[in-house]
Amino acid sequence: MSQINNILLAGVGGQGILLASEVISEVMLLAGHDVKKNEIHGMSQRGGSVVSHLRYGEKVYSSIIPEGEVDILFSFELLETCRYLPLLRQNGQVVVSDWKIAPPAVARGVQPYPENLAEKICQQFPASVVVDGLNLALAAGNAKTVNTVLLGALSNILDYDRELWLTALQKMIPARLLDVNLKAFEAGCQARSIR
Amino acid sequence: MKKVLLSGNEAIARGAYEAGVLVACAYPGTPSTEILENATQYREIDSSWAPNEKVALEVGIGACFGGARALVTMKHVGVNVAADPLFTLAYTGVRGGLVLVTADDPELHSSQNEQDNRNFAKFAKVPMLEPADSEEALAFTKLGFEISEQFDTPVFLRSTTRISHSKSAVTLGERPTDIPQPKLDRNPAKLVMLPGNARKLHPVIEQRTLDLEEWACQQPFNRVEKGAGEVGVITSGVSYQYVKETMPDAAVLKLGMVHPLPKQLIRDFAAQYSTIYVIEELDPFIEEQVRAMGIEVIGKDKISICGELTPGRVKMQLFDQESPLEDTSAELPQRPPSMCPGCPHRGVFYELKKAKAYVSGDIGCYTLGFMPPLSAMDTCICMGASVGIATGISKVLPEEERKKVVAVIGDSTFLHTGINGLMDMVYNKSTSTLIILDNRITAMTGRQENPTSGYQLNELESPRVDLEQLCRAVGVKHVTTLDPFDLELTGKVIRAEMARPEVSVIITNRPCMLVPRDNPIPRPPLLVDHDKCTGCRACLQIGCPAIIWDAEKKKSIVDPIICTGCKVCLQTCKFDAFSECGDKS
């Protein structure tokens, strides 16, 4: 079977994960790949965990990534990243925003938010990239563009023409928000890992 | 033609468009909702939300009896509601084609049970197509209308969550230009199902199934993919993808139609291989029928009957492998869904808990009232069930306990099937209290319009059902409408109505915070004054995601980005520590 590439997107409802997976899918479609992606809607909209599977290659069958075959875990929140680390293959990579969102039990003070998650991620997967997504998004002009900052960081790892990314962003993002998102994407491309 | 990425649901809507469908009708339900939301983008299709799945199917039947092609969609449990017209439609057959989409939810991602609706196809004697990706979802929708008209039968299209919500490449076609003009055509012998007429039709539909079975053996949607070994796999739907992923060398009989099964094709296939697997999610639907043909197979003795399949699960279950995954759930805090900041339901459940009510719950966002810290829901069965269950449990309880029983139901669910329960409450003199949580939208499935919202699926304005008048019209004497953001009033009325030895209805009247047209003016977020906050944690008992416990300072803080300024928290604070941002008083 030909090589299939697997990206798992993870985060919290409302972080723009589904839009990010649309953009990556569009890039891969433009690059001539077969693409499948999959996510669970419904209950996850209420601030729950959100996961999106994205696969591309010559011919993709299952839209769910087989366990242990995730190449890149592309994640918007540290705790959610750790939840899905076991799905990564051994020399996989994590691209993550250094962001903590308290789940309900943590917000109520019933359970602590686990410590040193970014260190643990980088220890287990040394090729990982940790980006200060929120501050880069704020510098670009809009806190809601963290997902686009991260797409910029991801584009450094995936070897595709920059033009494909710009075309996909133009197609997927409403015109009035395009400028700030292009800035955010650029900031992500320039971002260094903070770990 | 260029390929585009479509979800299964988008592809079904597109298939309906390309099939020349004139009417599409549904009640929203995950994972089916987006089909109608996409169908309404095609202006040629009259797309609408019905108050429940039974009405949706009946509207579809009417359109088809008028001579139009009609699409009706629902989630798996919706077919339970629509089963009554369905089973007799199977007898009458159709005029214009009718396709009924059932979107099943293996793994219960967003459902109350995991029923396998392939059984409905066999039970109702209706053929069922099962696509394995978006390309097939589009093609099989179109095919369904052709089969419907060719064999004079409604046709099921079965999707599952992983088909409906997966995107894959699809080639688009065009809508036909020669769609026939619907017109009246009286045919009572076919359409009036009195015993005399229906009795004559029963043998006809039995023969129809036999004809379909023979025909389906020759059709490309049931296909054999040659393999390299001694193993043959019979599969359908999304399971086909997992078989190709995990057993690339096996021969595969991929079934596009799961009812009726192409028996001769199965016999010929099975004869060629020494080992036959049947890989299917949920029930042994194909397996039992193949075994009944005298063919030995490996199926549910290996593959779990519970939960959805994944490539990993197929591999592990079939070949007895251990899961490579370590279970991290013990160390990492879970992140379950919760009521949104500013949700109008929050205060109601906070007060119900304080009143020690026994809450007969229902299906909607407010089912999240079950979650801690609100923890104020004691039963939840199906759409509309809260009302009848409250009546029944009250019948058997001693008087002191009877007073604790309160039913809660959303506006959309009340109109779906709750209103019948309220008529029963009045008619049979129940003493229970019903709370209608009226947020003017069907929120759980992603904010769809309903008869209380004042708008249709196509965004046109429409008369709004007056819930208070409706309750009074069925005979409820005590109806109180209140603002659930007012905790003191909400609690007072709940306790008073619980104590009342007569049926009563409380309508909490506050729109969903996520609907912009009902929340035109944003309220300022709140702020906690840490000089006043004593760290008593009372505000944390409402379970608002915007309030976070600062473990170091031992004080509450408000996340100003997600706070909607509803001020429910403010009313739980005895120390006056909450104020509006910028409010210096």
Chai-1 contact restraints between the chains, C-beta under 6 A:
chainA,res_idxA,chainB,res_idxB,connection_type,confidence,min_distance_angstrom,max_distance_angstrom,comment,restraint_id
A,M1,B,P248,contact,1.0,0.0,6.0,A-B,restraint_1
A,S25,B,L5,contact,1.0,0.0,6.0,A-B,restraint_2
A,K36,B,S168,contact,1.0,0.0,6.0,A-B,restraint_3
A,K37,B,K167,contact,1.0,0.0,6.0,A-B,restraint_4
A,N38,B,S166,contact,1.0,0.0,6.0,A-B,restraint_5
A,I40,B,H109,contact,1.0,0.0,6.0,A-B,restraint_6
A,H41,B,H165,contact,1.0,0.0,6.0,A-B,restraint_7
A,G42,B,T30,contact,1.0,0.0,6.0,A-B,restraint_8
A,G42,B,H109,contact,1.0,0.0,6.0,A-B,restraint_9
A,G42,B,S110,contact,1.0,0.0,6.0,A-B,restraint_10
A,M43,B,S110,contact,1.0,0.0,6.0,A-B,restraint_11
A,M43,B,P337,contact,1.0,0.0,6.0,A-B,restraint_12
A,R46,B,P337,contact,1.0,0.0,6.0,A-B,restraint_13
A,R46,B,S338,contact,1.0,0.0,6.0,A-B,restraint_14
A,G47,B,S338,contact,1.0,0.0,6.0,A-B,restraint_15
A,G47,B,P545,contact,1.0,0.0,6.0,A-B,restraint_16
A,G48,B,R335,contact,1.0,0.0,6.0,A-B,restraint_17
A,G48,B,P336,contact,1.0,0.0,6.0,A-B,restraint_18
A,G48,B,P337,contact,1.0,0.0,6.0,A-B,restraint_19
A,S49,B,R335,contact,1.0,0.0,6.0,A-B,restraint_20
A,Y61,B,Q241,contact,1.0,0.0,6.0,A-B,restraint_21
A,Y61,B,K244,contact,1.0,0.0,6.0,A-B,restraint_22
A,Y61,B,E245,contact,1.0,0.0,6.0,A-B,restraint_23
A,S62,B,Q241,contact,1.0,0.0,6.0,A-B,restraint_24
A,S62,B,Y242,contact,1.0,0.0,6.0,A-B,restraint_25
A,S62,B,E245,contact,1.0,0.0,6.0,A-B,restraint_26
A,S62,B,P311,contact,1.0,0.0,6.0,A-B,restraint_27
A,S63,B,S166,contact,1.0,0.0,6.0,A-B,restraint_28
A,I64,B,T310,contact,1.0,0.0,6.0,A-B,restraint_29
A,P66,B,P311,contact,1.0,0.0,6.0,A-B,restraint_30
A,P66,B,G312,contact,1.0,0.0,6.0,A-B,restraint_31
A,E67,B,G312,contact,1.0,0.0,6.0,A-B,restraint_32
A,E67,B,L325,contact,1.0,0.0,6.0,A-B,restraint_33
A,G68,B,P324,contact,1.0,0.0,6.0,A-B,restraint_34
A,C82,B,L332,contact,1.0,0.0,6.0,A-B,restraint_35
A,R83,B,L332,contact,1.0,0.0,6.0,A-B,restraint_36
A,P86,B,L325,contact,1.0,0.0,6.0,A-B,restraint_37
A,P86,B,E326,contact,1.0,0.0,6.0,A-B,restraint_38
A,A102,B,I548,contact,1.0,0.0,6.0,A-B,restraint_39
A,P103,B,P333,contact,1.0,0.0,6.0,A-B,restraint_40
A,P103,B,R335,contact,1.0,0.0,6.0,A-B,restraint_41
A,P104,B,S338,contact,1.0,0.0,6.0,A-B,restraint_42
A,A105,B,P333,contact,1.0,0.0,6.0,A-B,restraint_43
A,V106,B,P333,contact,1.0,0.0,6.0,A-B,restraint_44
A,A107,B,I548,contact,1.0,0.0,6.0,A-B,restraint_45
A,R108,B,L540,contact,1.0,0.0,6.0,A-B,restraint_46
A,G109,B,W549,contact,1.0,0.0,6.0,A-B,restraint_47
A,G109,B,A551,contact,1.0,0.0,6.0,A-B,restraint_48
A,Q111,B,P333,contact,1.0,0.0,6.0,A-B,restraint_49
